[in-house]
Amino acid sequence: MAIPFNYIKAKPHLSVNSILADQIYIVDGFFSPADLRAVFAWAQSLELEGPKKAGRGEAERTGSRASLQSPEIASELLRLILPHLPALSPPYTAKAALSPNIRVYHYPAHAFFGQHYDMPQLDPASRRQSCWTVLIYLADGVKGGSTIFYPHENDRKKGRKNAKSGGQKGQEEKIVIEPKAGRMLLHWHGVSGGGCMRHEGEVVVSGDKWVLRTDVLA
């Protein structure tokens, strides 16, 4: 039986770091060590389903996951995320809301999530579509397991930080976001602005990668 999702104190002073304008942002320290212990205990109390064979056109995912409809957890996470939304571009001008579809992902050693695109999803209750993916990394001691983005051709001229470019001719440019415990990653998947960037969850070499997922609604 799942334990309650604990109250978490907001941290409005944290910096929002732009990794790729209009696409990728991170907030380090979004969850404190104490927050992580509480959220991790909650995540481990959920009933996770194992990996399923990828359907046609779907990316292979070899980790486990849980999904629950929880407006209460969405409201709690929104309270924490709200101070950071004004720093995003494209500007977020809608009435702030998160999807109540709360997901937890667990990737043990050797697990991965193949290259894919996140798509806007309709929230049946509000009739609003999602536009920003929100990932919060929950575990320390993970080697590998980064979220890797492959910039669109027309994004390569935009200002960006922490991009890792291949040294060999023809090697594809990558933007690598390490799964640092307590870090929040937001990346765009809305219908405008070129949509979602192709990305993947690389193989976990060692440790256990745990991720909390929700989405900002447009």
Phi, psi and omega per residue, in radians:
M1 nan 2.348 -3.096
A2 -1.217 2.442 3.054
I3 -1.488 2.843 -3.117
P4 -1.139 2.655 3.037
F5 -1.460 2.033 -3.010
N6 -1.273 2.715 3.020
Y7 -1.116 2.425 3.112
I8 -2.208 2.354 3.138
K9 -1.325 2.322 3.119
A10 -1.204 2.666 -3.121
K11 -2.269 1.255 -3.037
P12 -1.167 -0.266 -3.092
H13 -1.385 -0.194 -3.063
L14 -1.167 2.595 -3.139
S15 -1.505 2.466 2.998
V16 -1.693 2.058 -3.097
N17 -1.714 2.138 3.111
S18 -1.453 2.030 3.108
I19 -1.592 -0.726 3.042
L20 -2.534 2.032 -3.049
A21 -0.921 2.363 3.102
D22 1.265 0.078 -3.048
Q23 -2.365 -0.902 -2.939
I24 -2.322 2.223 3.108
Y25 -2.392 2.596 3.057
I26 -2.306 2.639 3.026
V27 -2.260 1.923 3.111
D28 -1.453 2.557 -3.126
G29 1.319 0.284 -3.138
F30 -1.034 -0.687 2.956
F31 -1.915 2.265 3.068
S32 -1.331 2.947 3.063
P33 -0.958 -0.697 3.105
A34 -1.157 -0.728 3.073
D35 -1.020 -0.788 -3.093
L36 -1.069 -0.728 3.128
R37 -1.065 -0.756 -3.122
A38 -1.202 -0.804 -3.111
V39 -1.200 -0.639 3.124
F40 -1.129 -0.720 3.084
A41 -1.076 -0.730 3.083
W42 -1.089 -0.808 -3.113
A43 -1.056 -0.710 -3.125
Q44 -1.233 -0.327 3.130
S45 -1.439 -0.152 -3.134
L46 -1.391 2.693 3.061
E47 -1.542 1.976 -3.101
L48 -1.694 2.546 3.032
E49 -1.765 2.519 -3.093
G50 -1.290 3.083 -3.127
P51 -1.133 2.591 3.083
K52 -2.053 2.691 3.091
K53 -1.095 2.306 -3.118
A54 -1.130 2.355 3.063
G55 -1.373 3.088 -3.130
R56 -1.066 2.223 -3.138
G57 1.397 0.028 -3.138
E58 -1.731 2.642 3.083
A59 -1.413 2.580 3.098
E60 -1.289 2.336 3.118
R61 -2.292 2.104 -3.042
T62 -1.902 0.146 3.061
G63 -1.616 -3.124 3.075
S64 -1.828 2.839 -3.103
R65 -2.675 2.749 2.989
A66 -2.282 2.575 3.120
S67 -2.410 2.275 3.118
L68 -2.469 2.556 3.062
Q69 -1.555 1.957 -3.088
S70 -2.503 1.610 3.027
P71 -1.033 -0.499 -3.121
E72 -1.183 -0.800 3.115
I73 -1.194 -0.672 3.096
A74 -1.042 -0.724 3.127
S75 -1.146 -0.694 3.118
E76 -1.131 -0.779 3.124
L77 -1.170 -0.631 3.110
L78 -1.066 -0.723 3.107
R79 -0.996 -0.637 -3.120
L80 -1.357 -0.635 -3.063
I81 -1.432 -0.499 -3.003
L82 -0.868 -0.762 -3.116
P83 -1.112 -0.323 -3.048
H84 -1.720 -0.204 -3.090
L85 -1.112 -0.611 -3.139
P86 -1.087 -0.318 -3.120
A87 -1.437 -0.147 -3.067
L88 -1.427 2.655 3.001
S89 -2.384 2.335 0.092
P90 -1.079 2.590 -3.084
P91 -0.970 2.385 3.127
Y92 -1.646 1.864 -3.036
T93 -1.953 -0.061 -3.137
A94 -1.314 2.892 2.987
K95 -1.133 2.117 -2.968
A96 -1.089 2.322 3.108
A97 -2.785 2.624 3.050
L98 -2.020 2.688 3.051
S99 -1.151 2.375 3.063
P100 -1.342 -0.054 3.078
N101 -1.390 1.670 -3.083
I102 -1.668 2.271 -3.107
R103 -2.184 2.584 3.033
V104 -2.196 2.286 3.131
Y105 -2.015 2.412 3.064
H106 -2.196 2.102 3.108
Y107 -2.077 1.760 3.048
P108 -1.298 -3.126 3.130
A109 -0.953 2.380 3.113
H110 1.412 -0.037 3.117
A111 -1.497 2.736 -3.111
F112 -2.785 2.992 3.038
F113 -2.310 2.036 -3.055
G114 -1.143 3.005 -3.095
Q115 -1.076 2.374 -3.071
H116 -2.840 3.064 3.037
Y117 -2.136 2.358 2.954
D118 -1.366 2.462 -3.113
M119 -2.028 2.589 3.050
P120 -1.008 2.313 3.131
Q121 -2.037 2.405 -3.123
L122 -1.452 2.224 3.011
D123 -1.474 2.004 -3.039
P124 -1.049 -0.597 -3.069
A125 -1.240 -0.804 -3.070
S126 -1.656 -0.251 -3.062
R127 1.089 0.504 3.094
R128 -1.911 2.581 3.125
Q129 -1.667 2.649 3.085
S130 -1.317 2.726 -3.118
C131 -2.456 -0.513 3.087
W132 -2.113 2.226 2.961
T133 -1.366 2.355 3.092
V134 -2.067 2.040 3.087
L135 -2.085 2.281 3.083
I136 -2.130 2.092 -3.091
Y137 -1.466 2.333 -2.938
L138 -1.934 -0.228 -2.940
A139 -2.126 2.460 3.009
D140 -1.528 2.938 2.993
G141 1.265 0.428 -3.136
V142 -1.676 2.224 3.022
K143 -1.881 2.254 -3.000
G144 1.414 -2.786 3.070
G145 1.280 0.264 3.120
S146 -1.168 2.697 2.970
T147 -1.584 2.087 -3.030
I148 -1.973 2.205 3.126
F149 -1.868 2.570 3.097
Y150 -2.058 1.777 -3.007
P151 -1.036 2.519 2.986
H152 -1.074 2.698 3.125
E153 -0.976 -0.710 -3.082
N154 -1.411 -0.045 3.075
D155 -1.580 -0.247 -3.006
R156 -1.196 -0.300 3.133
K157 -1.597 -0.119 -3.118
K158 -1.432 2.779 3.101
G159 -1.180 2.387 -3.133
R160 -2.686 2.799 3.118
K161 -2.267 2.725 3.040
N162 1.073 0.419 3.066
A163 -1.437 2.416 3.100
K164 -1.918 1.989 -3.117
S165 -1.731 2.502 3.122
G166 -1.178 2.506 -3.125
G167 -1.497 -0.277 -3.109
Q168 -1.709 2.557 3.135
K169 -1.035 2.317 3.106
G170 1.515 -0.146 3.119
Q171 -1.289 2.383 -3.032
E172 -1.290 2.412 3.099
E173 -1.193 2.483 -3.119
K174 -2.301 2.616 2.919
I175 -2.067 2.091 -2.991
V176 -1.912 2.122 3.087
I177 -1.942 1.954 -3.124
E178 -1.289 2.550 -3.091
P179 -1.430 1.052 -3.102
K180 -1.195 2.269 -3.099
A181 -1.018 2.302 -3.138
G182 1.563 -0.134 -3.125
R183 -1.416 2.396 2.984
M184 -1.843 2.289 3.061
L185 -1.977 2.252 3.006
L186 -2.054 2.247 3.044
H187 -2.390 2.536 -2.984
W188 -1.324 2.372 2.980
H189 -2.453 0.372 -3.107
G190 -1.228 3.012 -3.058
V191 -1.273 -0.387 3.141
S192 -1.718 3.105 3.029
G193 1.125 0.451 3.113
G194 1.506 -0.060 3.093
G195 1.281 -2.795 -3.053
C196 -1.337 2.551 3.043
M197 -1.476 2.454 3.089
R198 -1.060 2.348 -3.088
H199 -2.695 2.977 3.141
E200 -2.657 2.795 2.955
G201 -1.764 1.919 -3.030
E202 -1.198 2.889 -3.107
V203 -1.029 2.345 3.014
V204 -1.383 2.085 -3.123
V205 -1.361 -0.789 3.092
S206 -2.695 2.777 -3.086
G207 1.552 -3.048 3.138
D208 -2.216 2.047 3.126
K209 -1.566 2.168 3.073
W210 -2.126 2.391 -3.071
V211 -2.379 2.380 2.997
L212 -1.770 2.313 -3.040
R213 -2.244 2.381 2.870
T214 -2.554 -3.000 -3.142
D215 -2.461 2.531 2.984
V216 -1.415 2.397 3.140
L217 -1.644 2.414 3.141
A218 -1.314 nan nan
